[in-house]
Amino acid sequence: MDNSAPPVVGIVHRASGSAIRLRPVAEDDLEMMRRFAVEPGLVGLDWAGFRDAAAPARRFAEDGYLGDRTGGLVVQVDSAADARAGYLSYLQGQYGGRAPYWEIGIVLLPEWRGQGIGWRAQALLCDYLFSHTPVQRIQASTHAENTPEQRSLEKAGFQLEGVVRACEFRAGAWRDGCLYSRLRDDPSPL
Ligand SMILES: CC(C)(COP(=O)(O)OP(=O)(O)OC[C@H]1O[C@@H](n2cnc3c(N)ncnc32)[C@H](O)[C@@H]1OP(=O)(O)O)[C@@H](O)C(=O)NCCC(=O)NCCS
């Protein structure tokens, strides 16, 4: 056994020579998190105006983005020099008073989009959440015009449930959303 190898942190998916890793947020990820808060459009269609750039440091100090009901992991590509590709979030919701579920979200930095990272990262997050929490359902919503995310969710094992009318105020208008889910018994594509 090679005792000099650094410990592997996070959960990994390997395919055709590339490895995608989900790992906890580290202090040097906070600059990326601040960019998401203050760079118009960096988060894509989810941009809803400037956010508090000091909030990421506060959140990191509070619980390292690993709370019981809300959290997030960094997406890393192991083969690259600056391997930080983006961020995945999860937030607990509740149906019927006693039926918790997760709502997940994702943003990749622009230079990492369109390379097959998004669907693998979201599939990996589902496998992780189904392994470590007893939820039956993981949901995700996206915009009617967000073809990359719709396709990415389908490849990650999600099914379209329907259109949620006028659920989002964005770019000066109320807009519809597309609601997707993956259930515990749905097959993982990984
Ligand atoms: C949406 C997002 C997570 C998708 O991840 P990604 O790594 O770019 O997408 P993938 O490479 O995994 O592609 C998944 C599928 O979508 C397709 N796709 C990707 N980008 C596309 C585009 N611009 N137009 C059409 N299809 C696209 C891919 O071709 C692939 O399908 P295929 O295998 O049938 O060819 C990523 O683009 C992103 O972070 N965008 C900005 C933030 C955002 O929109 N987040 C979601 C908010 S709800």
The ligand as a MOL file (V3000), in Angstrom:
LIG
                    3D

  0  0  0     0  0            999 V3000
M  V30 BEGIN CTAB
M  V30 COUNTS 48 50 0 0 0
M  V30 BEGIN ATOM
M  V30 1 C -27.1620 23.1480 -17.2060 0
M  V30 2 C -25.8110 22.5210 -16.9680 0
M  V30 3 C -25.6930 22.0710 -15.5110 0
M  V30 4 C -25.7090 21.2680 -17.8680 0
M  V30 5 O -24.4730 20.6360 -17.6440 0
M  V30 6 P -23.4750 20.3840 -18.8740 0
M  V30 7 O -22.2820 19.6990 -18.3450 0
M  V30 8 O -23.2670 21.6700 -19.5900 0
M  V30 9 O -24.3350 19.4140 -19.7880 0
M  V30 10 P -23.8570 17.9690 -20.2640 0
M  V30 11 O -22.5500 18.1270 -20.9870 0
M  V30 12 O -23.9040 17.0190 -19.1160 0
M  V30 13 O -24.9420 17.6140 -21.3450 0
M  V30 14 C -26.0770 16.8600 -21.0650 0
M  V30 15 C -26.8940 16.8110 -22.3250 0
M  V30 16 O -27.3230 18.1420 -22.6630 0
M  V30 17 C -26.9160 18.4530 -23.9760 0
M  V30 18 N -26.5050 19.8550 -24.0180 0
M  V30 19 C -25.5130 20.4210 -23.3130 0
M  V30 20 N -25.4120 21.7300 -23.6250 0
M  V30 21 C -26.3560 21.9520 -24.5780 0
M  V30 22 C -26.7610 23.1060 -25.2950 0
M  V30 23 N -26.1740 24.3000 -25.1000 0
M  V30 24 N -27.7960 22.9980 -26.1820 0
M  V30 25 C -28.4110 21.8110 -26.3700 0
M  V30 26 N -28.0760 20.6720 -25.7040 0
M  V30 27 C -27.0630 20.7470 -24.8240 0
M  V30 28 C -25.7320 17.5640 -24.2490 0
M  V30 29 O -25.5460 17.3920 -25.6290 0
M  V30 30 C -26.1220 16.3000 -23.5250 0
M  V30 31 O -27.0370 15.5260 -24.2550 0
M  V30 32 P -26.5680 14.3710 -25.2790 0
M  V30 33 O -25.7210 13.4290 -24.4990 0
M  V30 34 O -27.8500 13.8160 -25.7500 0
M  V30 35 O -25.7700 15.0350 -26.3490 0
M  V30 36 C -24.6490 23.5150 -17.2720 0
M  V30 37 O -24.6690 23.8210 -18.6520 0
M  V30 38 C -24.7300 24.8100 -16.4520 0
M  V30 39 O -24.1850 24.8720 -15.3670 0
M  V30 40 N -25.4240 25.8370 -17.0060 0
M  V30 41 C -25.5880 27.1290 -16.3260 0
M  V30 42 C -26.3550 27.0180 -15.0160 0
M  V30 43 C -27.7010 26.3540 -15.1790 0
M  V30 44 O -28.4160 26.5610 -16.1510 0
M  V30 45 N -28.0370 25.5250 -14.1710 0
M  V30 46 C -29.3190 24.8740 -14.1050 0
M  V30 47 C -30.3340 25.8370 -13.5960 0
M  V30 48 S -31.9620 25.1190 -13.4570 0
M  V30 END ATOM
M  V30 BEGIN BOND
M  V30 1 1 1 2
M  V30 2 1 2 3
M  V30 3 1 2 4
M  V30 4 1 2 36
M  V30 5 1 4 5
M  V30 6 1 5 6
M  V30 7 2 6 7
M  V30 8 1 6 8
M  V30 9 1 6 9
M  V30 10 1 9 10
M  V30 11 2 10 11
M  V30 12 1 10 12
M  V30 13 1 10 13
M  V30 14 1 13 14
M  V30 15 1 14 15
M  V30 16 1 15 16
M  V30 17 1 15 30
M  V30 18 1 16 17
M  V30 19 1 17 18
M  V30 20 1 17 28
M  V30 21 1 18 19
M  V30 22 1 18 27
M  V30 23 2 19 20
M  V30 24 1 20 21
M  V30 25 1 21 22
M  V30 26 2 21 27
M  V30 27 1 22 23
M  V30 28 2 22 24
M  V30 29 1 24 25
M  V30 30 2 25 26
M  V30 31 1 26 27
M  V30 32 1 28 29
M  V30 33 1 28 30
M  V30 34 1 30 31
M  V30 35 1 31 32
M  V30 36 2 32 33
M  V30 37 1 32 34
M  V30 38 1 32 35
M  V30 39 1 36 37
M  V30 40 1 36 38
M  V30 41 2 38 39
M  V30 42 1 38 40
M  V30 43 1 40 41
M  V30 44 1 41 42
M  V30 45 1 42 43
M  V30 46 2 43 44
M  V30 47 1 43 45
M  V30 48 1 45 46
M  V30 49 1 46 47
M  V30 50 1 47 48
M  V30 END BOND
M  V30 END CTAB
M  END
